[in-house]
Amino acid sequence: MDKLAQTIVFTSQGIPFLHAGEEFVRSKQLVENSFNSPDEINQINWNNKAKYNDLFQYYQNLIQLRKAHPAFRMTSQSDIAKHLKFVDLKFENTIGYILGDHANGDSWKRILVIFNGNANGKKIEVPEGNWKIICTNNRIDMNGMGMNKTGFAMVGPFAAYILVEE
């Protein structure tokens, strides 16, 4: 769920916000409002960076994806209205959209982003195109992880699926 939530944040328009240590499961021992809590609550447990290295690497890849692709960083409402189109998905707790026409000067022609907030995987129809898989199975690789040639995406539980056309 953490990876899905942060993928939503980093692929959304606007300025993403991270709490210190979030990328390696800083929990603050479940204290929600810790501003006046002692160091034992607010300290960062640096051992978690090694313990949750997979999550740390995922956050690094999300940051790299956002920095490398200006389609995720449009600054005006008119640009967003022009380039972002929602995809009509048939399942509850799923959302999908396409960032199109080299949005904000991006090198990728189209970017399809799908989020599945369900506890089970979903088979989602993919619009026609020559789609390269960038994010699947809680992994991100901007160089691609193969092509989607099936016309549908198998989006895992609580997961994101990102495809691009170059």
Secondary structure, 3 states (H helix, E strand, C coil): CHHHHHHHHHHCCCCCCCCCCHHHCCCHHHCCCCCCCCHHHHCCCCHHHHHCHHHHHHHHHHHHHHHHCHHHHCCCHHHHHHHEEEECCCCCCEEEEEECCCHHHCCCCEEEEEEECCCCCEEEECCCCCEEEEEECCEECCCCCCEECCCEEEECCCEEEEEEEC
